[in-house]
Amino acid sequence: MYLAGEWVGAWLFMSLTFLVATAGVIGLGWWVLRGDARNRSADSVVESPPEPGHTEAHH
């Protein structure tokens, strides 16, 4: 029982560390998926079928 106080503090700090890490991973995943959804919707708006008769010159 001599080290009980140190174990409680270590457990609290490690729990806080894992909580922050989990929140960071969730936040990063949300940010990436949100950006991916925005990019996909922007791509579908920007991409339009090429005009008939429009050809690109290849050198």
Secondary structure, DSSP 8 states (H G I E B T S, - for coil): -TTHHHHHHHHHHHHHHHHHHHHHHHHHHHHHHHHHHHHHHHHHHH-----TT------
